[in-house]
Amino acid sequence: MSWHFIVGVLSLFLSFSVLISAEPCIDAQATSKVYSTANVLLATESVFLVESAVKCSNNPKNLFLYAEIDGNLYPVPKSADNSVHQFSWVKPHKKAKSGAYVINYYDEEGYAALRKAQRSEEKSEQKPLFTVTLNHKAAGREGLWVQTEFIAVTAALLVWWFATVTKNKMQE
């Protein structure tokens, strides 16, 4: 192998790593929309969804975020146009207690510091970029006392009965 080949491969690797590396976010400002399941009848599990638009003073091109909830870290996907980050998770209805869920967001530097503290079993002093609080009312039974399928079948039977009675009266 020639040294030209080695230098070429190394420069290609370095340029590729620069292209895919994320930049830190400075002075993050986030606006968030939150949603959680409110009706037991419409879902089998409680769904939690947080959609955040993040603005940084340094305007990074590749901002990768991680969300921390209940001591667990998750990567946060972003939309195709990089305008919003969307984080979601599910819990069974019985385990999804009502109250405030605090979601801490970290960039890659904060994530690395947090993971390092977790591995060494130390308490992390890493501050999140921003925090979102999702207030969840436990999912309950809302709406009608009977299912809509029952109402539809009953209405169809009543229409059929009325049509049959009317037809029989006309034939007499």
C-alpha positions in Angstrom: 0.0 0.0 0.0 1.2 3.4 -0.8 1.1 6.3 1.6 -1.1 8.2 -0.9 -3.8 5.6 -0.4 -3.5 5.7 3.4 -3.7 9.5 3.4 -6.7 9.4 1.1 -8.5 6.9 3.2 -7.8 8.9 6.4 -8.8 12.2 4.9 -12.1 10.6 3.6 -12.8 9.2 7.1 -12.1 12.5 8.8 -14.2 14.5 6.3 -17.0 11.9 6.7 -16.9 12.1 10.5 -17.0 15.9 10.4 -20.1 15.7 8.2 -22.0 13.4 10.5 -20.9 14.8 13.8 -23.5 16.8 15.7 -22.9 20.3 17.0 -23.7 21.3 20.5 -26.6 23.6 21.1 -26.0 26.9 22.9 -28.8 28.8 24.6 -31.6 26.4 23.6 -35.1 27.8 23.3 -37.8 25.2 22.9 -41.5 25.4 22.2 -43.3 22.1 22.8 -46.7 20.5 22.2 -47.7 17.6 24.4 -50.3 14.9 24.2 -51.4 11.9 26.3 -54.2 9.4 26.0 -57.3 10.4 27.8 -59.8 7.7 26.8 -59.4 4.0 27.7 -61.9 3.0 25.1 -59.9 4.4 22.2 -56.5 2.9 23.0 -55.1 -0.3 24.4 -52.2 1.6 26.1 -51.5 5.2 27.3 -49.5 7.1 24.7 -47.4 10.1 25.6 -46.1 12.4 22.8 -43.9 15.5 23.0 -43.1 17.5 19.9 -40.5 20.2 20.3 -39.2 22.9 18.0 -35.7 23.9 19.2 -33.8 27.1 18.4 -30.2 27.5 19.4 -28.2 30.7 19.3 -25.4 29.0 17.4 -27.8 27.5 14.8 -26.3 24.0 14.6 -27.0 22.1 11.4 -27.0 18.6 12.9 -28.6 18.7 16.3 -29.2 15.3 17.9 -31.2 15.2 21.1 -31.7 12.6 23.8 -34.6 12.5 26.2 -34.4 11.3 29.8 -37.5 10.1 31.6 -37.6 8.0 34.7 -33.8 7.6 34.6 -33.8 6.1 31.1 -32.3 7.8 28.1 -33.8 7.6 24.6 -32.7 9.1 21.2 -35.2 11.7 19.9 -36.0 11.5 16.2 -36.4 14.6 14.2 -38.6 15.4 11.2 -37.4 15.2 7.6 -37.1 18.9 7.4 -35.2 19.1 10.8 -37.8 21.5 12.2 -39.1 19.5 15.1 -38.0 16.7 17.4 -40.7 14.2 18.4 -40.4 11.9 21.4 -43.1 9.4 22.4 -43.5 6.4 24.7 -46.3 4.1 25.8 -47.3 2.5 29.1 -50.1 0.2 30.0 -53.1 2.2 31.4 -52.6 0.8 34.9 -49.0 1.9 35.0 -49.6 5.3 33.5 -50.4 7.2 36.7 -51.8 10.6 36.6 -49.5 13.6 37.3 -46.6 15.4 35.9 -44.0 13.6 33.7 -40.7 15.6 33.5 -38.7 15.0 30.3 -35.2 16.3 30.3 -33.5 16.9 26.9 -29.8 16.7 26.2 -27.6 17.3 23.2 -24.7 14.9 22.5 -22.3 16.5 24.9 -24.9 16.4 27.7 -25.8 12.8 26.8 -22.2 11.7 26.9 -21.6 13.3 30.3 -24.8 11.8 31.7 -23.9 8.3 30.4 -20.4 8.6 31.9 -21.9 9.5 35.3 -24.4 6.5 35.0 -21.5 4.1 34.2 -19.5 5.3 37.1 -22.6 5.2 39.3 -22.2 8.8 40.3 -24.8 11.5 40.6 -24.7 13.6 37.4 -24.6 17.4 37.7 -25.3 17.7 34.0 -28.0 20.2 33.3 -30.5 19.5 30.5 -30.7 21.8 27.5 -34.4 22.2 28.3 -37.1 20.5 30.2 -40.7 19.7 29.2 -43.4 18.8 31.7 -46.3 16.7 30.4 -49.4 16.7 32.7 -51.3 13.5 32.3 -54.7 12.8 33.6 -55.1 9.0 33.9 -57.1 7.6 31.0 -60.7 7.1 31.9 -64.0 6.0 30.4 -65.4 9.0 28.6 -68.4 9.2 26.4 -71.5 7.1 26.1 -72.6 4.4 28.6 -73.1 1.9 25.8 -70.9 1.2 22.9 -71.7 2.8 19.6 -71.9 -0.6 17.9 -74.9 -1.5 20.2 -76.6 1.7 19.3 -76.1 1.1 15.5 -77.5 -2.5 15.7 -80.5 -1.4 17.8 -81.3 1.4 15.3 -81.0 -1.0 12.4 -83.3 -3.5 14.1 -85.8 -0.7 14.9 -85.8 0.4 11.2 -86.2 -3.2 10.1 -89.1 -3.8 12.6 -90.8 -0.5 11.6 -90.5 -1.4 7.8 -91.8 -4.9 8.4 -94.8 -3.7 10.4 -95.6 -1.0 7.8 -95.4 -3.5 5.0 -97.7 -6.0 6.8 -100.3 -3.2 7.4 -100.2 -2.2 3.7 -100.7 -5.8 2.6 -103.9 -6.2 4.8 
